[in-house]
Amino acid sequence: MTGSLELEPFDDLESAREPWQALGERAGNLFGTWEWASVWWRHFGRGRRLRLIGCRRPDGTLAGVLPLYEARRRPLQLLRFVGHGPADQLGPICAPEDRSALGEALKRAVSGPASVLLAERLWPPEGWIDRLEATVVRREESPRVALDASTWDDFLGARSANFRQQVRRRERNLRKRGLVYRLADATSLEADLESLYRLHEARWEGAGTTSFTRHRGFHGEFAAVALERGWLRLWLAEIDGRSVAAWYGFRFADAYWYYQAGRDPAWDREAAGFVLLSHTIRQAVEEGVSEYRLLLGGEPYKARFASDDPGLETAVVGSRVLGRAAVRGMAAAEDLSPSARGRLAATARRLGLRG
């Protein structure tokens, strides 16, 4: 694309709905959809000021959306992407061919003398770090599975003999116990989500309530929206009518997105969680999508399936060295871990911020 984009603020999320939805699937990020952002804002916006910016080409057509909000205004303006926290990937919303222009537009949007953007969980294959001339302050694991096989047998055939035997043997043993798979629908969604929460908490028994189950109101609302849009994939593995494992994810933009899961520890010896995960990858192969995103976290069980791990990068984008004000502002990102906040502060002190 040639020529700079004109920045045009949207008054609210509803006014951006139609153009944003049109861009959503082209952007290829489930967590960058208007649907995710609107549900997130209702649950986590807390009356903060939205800074939603449309980026228009010289001919007036919309090239992209910058989904920002003010997390803090003083002593500096701290901007963040709408959707952070439960989102496993963020960034500007645009088609791949417009990313360079959107990167320039985002730098202009954060060019004030007392502005800084905490750009969380950017996906490296999209190239935002270089386009934004940003300072990376945190890296996280986010593996994926390339689905270049046309059948499940072909997929397993590219794996080790031991892996193939485990996948087949474990499922066969559970089928002897009466295993059936079931996909949630509109009539079962509420009860199936409760099964998911129950199994997730059972998996983490003794660790306290997880952020996933604390935010069940948000996830319940988004799951209903995703079901209506045809994105939701909530799989249950059941034996004798009781759920022993649950898998919560989505099919979106030619990919499966594995978001969360739960399992009954009483069935760990039979590897019920592993069997259900294998089933969802088989479903992705059969549906013909090109990749399976394992999303945030580098757990060993993911590594057994993963083809590679592009990771996620959190970065700081600002217009000048902001010194102590930047450190205080970034510390307002209260949902970051103490170690992550420390790295942000140390980076700001040592390097300053580029824009």
ABEGO torsion letter per residue (X at the ends): XBEBBBBBBBABAAAAAAAAAAAAAAAGBAAABAAAAAAAAAAAAGGBBBBBBBBBBAAGBBABBBBBBBABAOABBBBBBBGBGABABBEBBBBAAAAAAAAAAAAAAAABAABBBBBBGBBAAAGAAAAAGBBBABBBBBBBBBBABABAAAAAAABBAAAAAAAAAAAAAAAAAGBBBBBBBAAAAAAAAAAAAAAAAAAABGAEBBAAAAAAAAAAAAAAAAAAAGABBBBBBBBGGBBABBBBBBBBGGBBBBABBBBBAAAAAAGAAAAAAAAAAAAAAAAGBABBBAEBEABAAAAAABABBAEBBBBBBBABBAEAAAAAAAAABAABBAAAAAAAAAAAAAAEBBX
